[in-house]
Amino acid sequence: MKRLLYAALSLIIVAGAYGVAFGVPEQVAQFWGGSANVTADAPQGAQSGQRRQGRATTVVLTPLEAREHTLILRTVGSAVSLRRTEVTATDGGEVVETALLANAMVEKGDVLLQLDDRTERLALEIAEANRDQAQATVTRYEGLRSNGNSVVTDVQLSEARVALRLAEANVGLAQVALDDRTIVAPISGRLGLSDVSLGDRVSSGKAIVTIDDTTSLLATFEVPERSIGLLTEGKPVLVSTPTYAGRIFEGEITAFDSRLDSVTRSATVQAEVANPEGLLLAGMTFAIRMTEETDPFPVVPATAITWDRSGAGIWVVEEGSTRRVPVTIRFREGDQVWVETEAPLGAQIVAEGASKLREGAQVTAAGAGKGPGA
């Protein structure tokens, strides 16, 4: 008997705990009466509405809006002078004069180096003397022929004229040889370091000095395949360098490769950067930035995106009921996502709470029905 009492008491305790934790089942409530009778007395439509209201999910809603997205490409490049050259000796000889001051600015045609030219000057004098003699012979023959003298034949006059042409050519060669003894700047720019000094003997083809025209630099950098659409000639680029922190230099794209590198899947791009103050030097490392505004796209919070077997989608709320609409993600930035979707602009979408929704689920907006002081 005691065992039956203990068992009954245990069942009562378990039933009471269940009722406190999970509520009294509807069948039991109807059997007991009480509040269930009140519900039963209510109209059928009200009962249905109360059940729907109890199943509605509270979510955060926001209208679907469209905005432009700023595409930003950041990459690293290096700089070379837009115009640069390495000055070499076209002939060998002893250096008798030099003006190779490192970092000095020179103009095109300025004398950089003078080699011993005594032999070349003498050769030029000999060539000029031979030319003058040949000229005198031609002049004398032509004078005799014009006076009707038959001593000078046509053959002799022709040979004299050929000799004059050869003599003039020898003068030209001697002049070139003499000019080669003076090494001048082929372009305007800044001189680099040189190891050639007064009294040295240089050989033909020896590198004398470099000249860089740094009024404009050429920045070379790589652009990945996904950003090829940003490349157009004349497109502005922004350049910065750790040497001048916080300062931005402007340039524009002048050329880019017609194919991608098979390993890096990127294209080589060149941009001309103005450097009128001469602050930037060839060989510097640049941080390069390019930007572009896209067409307006619908933008949603990242929390509004849900995934299923068909891909990404958002939940659109129409008259308190949810409908899932597929989306194609175009861009991400922070907690914002730009998408392509058939959902109309202005539609109410679920910004928070989307992960617990099902097709046709009833929802209520968070804060709906609260007064100003709530």
PyMOL commands that set and color helices and strands:
alter all, ss='L'
color gray80, all
select helices_A, chain A and resi 2-22+26-32+35-41+44-55+118-146+154-179+225-230+242-244+302-304+354-356
alter helices_A, ss='H'
color red, helices_A
select strands_A, chain A and resi 57-63+65-67+70-88+93-98+105-106+111-115+182-184+189-191+201-202+207-224+236-240+249-256+266-274+285-293+297-301+306-308+311-318+321-333+336-341+348-352+363-365
alter strands_A, ss='S'
color yellow, strands_A
deselect
rebuild
show_as cartoon
